[in-house]
Amino acid sequence: MNLDYNEGLSLFSEVVNMVNDEATGSQEVVVCSPFIHLHSLVQLAKGSAKVAIGAQNAHQAESGAYTGEISARQVKSTGANYVILGHSERRQYFGETNALLAKKTDTALANDLKPIFCIGETLQEREANVHFDIIKTQLVEGVFHLDAAAFSKLVLAYEPVWAIGTGVTATSDQAQEIHAFIRKEIAAKYDQGVADATTILYGGSCNPKNANELFACADIDGGLIGGASLKSRDFTDIVKAFN
């Protein structure tokens, strides 16, 4: 909730041009914008095979009297293909529970949106040494009700809540440890093939200085970028960390 309409379009225009010049291989960049930008960003991205558009949230109901909310169908109608679900800020400030997020996931998938499903522990939970239990519960209650075919449409994002917007980043060892744990839990629920094919992003103060080290980890497949995405050069430098 930072830029106005015109500022958002200006930033995105810079990003999409830079990404088209800098991204290589099979990279995909997904820009999840405020609702007011979605349709315009889809139009601006039409010439790029490397950039997709998503929303930052969607409601669990298909439609109805939920003033101020946005449905998955409405998001999809803009041309967007992704939606972030369960971001730590949604969980913290809006009381979103695992059970609610399971419903949101089902509704997003039913409307052909690819959820970027966020999980992660708070500082208190890590200090109490229950972070693995928390993450497993978020997986079990949030997305493990899906069959393998539906689950394969998800992207997961690990957000250590204690590292978001604080300038503190999980060490590469800490991040890799959790990502490997997540992949192991997926393999136990489904199979190793599903686990290996699942994209797991790291989100938590990722920036151009630490991106190379984080993305070199075996089980980290990309980043969920927050503050650094508001500067086109910083964002593109993170994309280049994969080259």
C-alpha positions as a printed NumPy array, in Angstrom:
array([[  0.   ,   0.   ,   0.   ],
       [  2.614,   2.466,  -1.189],
       [  2.248,   3.927,  -4.677],
       [ -0.662,   5.718,  -6.309],
       [ -1.994,   4.653,  -9.705],
       [  0.407,   6.614, -11.896],
       [  3.434,   5.911,  -9.696],
       [  2.66 ,   2.196,  -9.898],
       [  2.452,   2.239, -13.692],
       [  5.713,   4.164, -13.918],
       [  7.524,   1.676, -11.664],
       [  6.137,  -1.298, -13.556],
       [  7.094,   0.155, -16.934],
       [ 10.689,   0.406, -15.709],
       [ 10.613,  -3.108, -14.26 ],
       [  9.142,  -4.84 , -17.296],
       [ 11.655,  -3.215, -19.638],
       [ 14.581,  -4.119, -17.389],
       [ 13.367,  -7.688, -16.891],
       [ 12.986,  -8.2  , -20.629],
       [ 16.605,  -7.104, -21.035],
       [ 18.111,  -8.904, -18.044],
       [ 16.183, -12.12 , -17.295],
       [ 17.51 , -15.297, -18.886],
       [ 16.606, -18.959, -19.048],
       [ 13.367, -20.196, -17.532],
       [ 12.926, -17.376, -15.019],
       [  9.447, -16.   , -14.493],
       [  8.851, -12.695, -12.757],
       [  5.437, -12.226, -11.145],
       [  4.407,  -8.73 , -10.114],
       [  1.589,  -8.747,  -7.548],
       [  0.133,  -5.266,  -7.457],
       [ -2.656,  -3.423,  -5.661],
       [ -6.046,  -4.102,  -7.244],
       [ -6.198,  -0.667,  -8.889],
       [ -3.226,  -1.545, -11.116],
       [ -4.085,  -5.072, -12.202],
       [ -5.739,  -4.505, -15.563],
       [ -3.283,  -1.823, -16.646],
       [ -0.275,  -3.964, -15.69 ],
       [ -1.682,  -6.919, -17.631],
       [ -1.872,  -4.676, -20.71 ],
       [  1.678,  -3.391, -20.199],
       [  3.006,  -6.932, -19.754],
       [  1.423,  -8.344, -22.907],
       [  4.61 ,  -8.   , -24.896],
       [  6.69 ,  -9.872, -22.316],
       [  6.868, -13.648, -22.046],
       [  8.833, -13.315, -18.82 ],
       [  6.451, -11.202, -16.692],
       [  3.13 , -12.339, -15.198],
       [  0.694, -10.385, -13.033],
       [ -0.989, -11.283,  -9.751],
       [ -3.058,  -9.787,  -6.949],
       [ -2.059,  -9.479,  -3.31 ],
       [ -5.236, -11.093,  -1.932],
       [ -8.666, -12.428,  -2.872],
       [-11.799, -13.341,  -0.908],
       [-12.802, -16.899,  -0.088],
       [-16.376, -16.53 ,  -1.4  ],
       [-17.172, -16.763,  -5.102],
       [-19.3  , -13.603,  -4.881],
       [-21.687, -11.852,  -2.532],
       [-22.28 ,  -8.953,  -0.194],
       [-18.721,  -8.431,   1.047],
       [-18.275,  -4.702,   0.525],
       [-14.687,  -3.698,  -0.047],
       [-13.499,  -7.201,  -0.953],
       [-12.337,  -8.64 ,  -4.292],
       [-13.297, -12.08 ,  -5.585],
       [-10.97 , -14.491,  -7.344],
       [-13.19 , -14.272, -10.423],
       [-12.813, -10.49 , -10.464],
       [ -9.039, -10.805, -10.197],
       [ -8.968, -13.362, -13.012],
       [-11.12 , -11.127, -15.219],
       [ -8.348,  -8.498, -15.277],
       [ -6.032, -10.994, -16.961],
       [ -4.004, -11.695, -13.814],
       [ -2.857, -15.277, -13.273],
       [ -1.535, -15.305,  -9.701],
       [ -2.701, -14.323,  -6.224],
       [ -0.766, -14.08 ,  -2.958],
       [ -2.586, -15.863,  -0.122],
       [ -1.762, -15.942,   3.572],
       [  0.881, -13.225,   3.573],
       [  2.126, -12.726,   7.124],
       [  0.593,  -9.25 ,   7.21 ],
       [ -2.814, -10.696,   6.291],
       [ -2.42 , -13.276,   9.037],
       [ -1.239, -10.706,  11.589],
       [ -3.448,  -7.691,  10.889],
       [ -6.575,  -9.307,   9.458],
       [ -6.688, -12.475,  11.507],
       [ -6.513, -14.866,   8.563],
       [ -6.409, -18.443,   9.833],
       [ -5.207, -21.636,   8.192],
       [ -8.819, -22.78 ,   7.798],
       [ -9.793, -19.548,   6.055],
       [ -6.767, -19.75 ,   3.799],
       [ -7.682, -23.306,   2.817],
       [-11.011, -21.909,   1.544],
       [ -9.253, -19.041,  -0.248],
       [ -6.911, -21.529,  -1.908],
       [ -9.815, -23.634,  -3.155],
       [-11.607, -20.58 ,  -4.547],
       [ -8.476, -19.27 ,  -6.254],
       [ -7.808, -22.624,  -7.915],
       [-11.445, -22.931,  -8.982],
       [-11.009, -19.625, -10.817],
       [ -7.767, -20.659, -12.51 ],
       [ -5.528, -18.492, -10.354],
       [ -2.178, -19.803,  -9.142],
       [ -1.845, -19.179,  -5.395],
       [  1.453, -18.004,  -3.964],
       [  0.806, -19.463,  -0.51 ],
       [  2.799, -17.916,   2.343],
       [  3.938, -19.696,   5.499],
       [  6.365, -18.784,   8.262],
       [  6.996, -18.326,  11.944],
       [  7.222, -15.331,  14.271],
       [ 10.283, -14.488,  16.355],
       [  8.54 , -15.79 ,  19.477],
       [  7.807, -19.116,  17.785],
       [ 11.384, -19.491,  16.603],
       [ 12.778, -18.627,  20.015],
       [ 10.417, -21.195,  21.564],
       [ 11.798, -23.756,  19.089],
       [  8.345, -24.563,  17.692],
       [  8.946, -23.097,  14.228],
       [  8.95 , -26.469,  12.486],
       [  5.644, -27.361,  14.147],
       [  4.121, -24.03 ,  13.114],
       [  5.146, -24.431,   9.485],
       [  3.942, -28.03 ,   9.328],
       [  0.569, -26.991,  10.768],
       [  0.254, -24.167,   8.231],
       [  0.895, -26.667,   5.44 ],
       [ -1.42 , -29.371,   6.791],
       [ -4.331, -27.055,   7.571],
       [ -3.836, -24.646,   4.668],
       [ -2.978, -26.702,   1.582],
       [ -2.476, -30.401,   2.301],
       [ -6.202, -31.061,   1.763],
       [ -5.483, -30.693,  -1.965],
       [ -4.819, -33.679,  -4.179],
       [ -1.443, -33.845,  -5.913],
       [ -2.73 , -32.357,  -9.172],
       [ -4.194, -29.31 ,  -7.43 ],
       [ -1.212, -28.912,  -5.111],
       [  1.126, -28.853,  -8.107],
       [ -0.459, -25.559,  -9.179],
       [  0.748, -23.788,  -6.015],
       [  3.837, -21.754,  -5.349],
       [  4.927, -21.722,  -1.7  ],
       [  6.684, -18.794,  -0.046],
       [  8.537, -19.092,   3.257],
       [  8.411, -15.847,   5.209],
       [ 10.296, -15.715,   8.493],
       [  8.019, -13.067,  10.006],
       [ 10.885, -11.799,  12.155],
       [ 12.809, -10.876,   8.979],
       [ 10.098,  -8.97 ,   7.088],
       [ 10.704,  -5.254,   6.822],
       [ 13.136,  -5.408,   9.735],
       [ 16.333,  -5.422,   7.727],
       [ 17.151,  -8.72 ,   9.443],
       [ 17.491, -11.588,   7.007],
       [ 17.542, -15.257,   7.807],
       [ 21.014, -16.622,   7.167],
       [ 21.301, -18.778,   4.08 ],
       [ 21.689, -21.798,   6.386],
       [ 18.507, -20.913,   8.303],
       [ 16.565, -20.346,   5.094],
       [ 17.833, -23.534,   3.458],
       [ 17.021, -25.561,   6.579],
       [ 13.367, -24.475,   6.47 ],
       [ 13.04 , -24.849,   2.71 ],
       [ 14.436, -28.383,   2.918],
       [ 11.989, -29.147,   5.742],
       [  9.065, -27.864,   3.656],
       [ 10.122, -29.998,   0.704],
       [ 10.46 , -33.042,   2.966],
       [  6.929, -32.526,   4.294],
       [  5.578, -32.259,   0.735],
       [  7.339, -35.488,  -0.198],
       [  5.856, -37.231,   2.842],
       [  2.345, -36.032,   1.964],
       [  2.51 , -36.605,  -1.799],
       [  5.747, -37.986,  -3.247],
       [  9.286, -36.884,  -4.039],
       [  8.376, -35.942,  -7.601],
       [  5.734, -33.471,  -6.393],
       [  8.161, -32.118,  -3.797],
       [ 10.957, -31.605,  -6.309],
       [  8.612, -29.851,  -8.744],
       [  7.235, -27.413,  -6.134],
       [  8.562, -23.863,  -6.343],
       [  9.45 , -22.563,  -2.867],
       [ 10.302, -18.875,  -2.572],
       [ 12.157, -17.099,   0.222],
       [ 10.549, -13.9  ,   1.502],
       [ 12.18 , -11.874,   4.245],
       [ 14.284,  -8.782,   3.515],
       [ 15.769, -10.271,   0.354],
       [ 17.828,  -7.602,  -1.415],
       [ 20.529,  -7.297,  -4.105],
       [ 23.297,  -7.838,  -1.541],
       [ 22.065, -11.188,  -0.191],
       [ 20.16 , -12.565,  -3.205],
       [ 23.091, -14.48 ,  -4.69 ],
       [ 23.824, -16.325,  -1.446],
       [ 20.168, -17.129,  -0.762],
       [ 19.367, -18.295,  -4.275],
       [ 22.451, -20.528,  -4.332],
       [ 20.783, -22.731,  -1.699],
       [ 19.583, -26.061,  -3.06 ],
       [ 15.937, -25.728,  -2.003],
       [ 15.384, -21.99 ,  -2.562],
       [ 13.786, -21.486,  -5.962],
       [ 13.221, -17.722,  -5.91 ],
       [ 12.189, -14.781,  -3.815],
       [  9.034, -13.085,  -2.601],
       [ 10.307,  -9.524,  -2.734],
       [  8.802,  -6.741,  -0.649],
       [ 10.536,  -3.423,  -0.018],
       [ 13.239,  -3.95 ,  -2.642],
       [ 10.547,  -4.239,  -5.331],
       [  9.711,  -0.545,  -4.962],
       [ 13.031,   0.326,  -6.632],
       [ 13.226,  -0.941, -10.198],
       [ 17.012,  -1.315, -10.22 ],
       [ 17.122,  -3.191,  -6.895],
       [ 14.359,  -5.5  ,  -8.057],
       [ 16.034,  -6.192, -11.373],
       [ 19.38 ,  -6.834,  -9.652],
       [ 17.641,  -9.524,  -7.592],
       [ 16.257, -11.046, -10.798],
       [ 19.788, -11.003, -12.248],
       [ 21.037, -13.028,  -9.288],
       [ 19.653, -16.08 , -11.097],
       [ 21.617, -15.482, -14.316]])
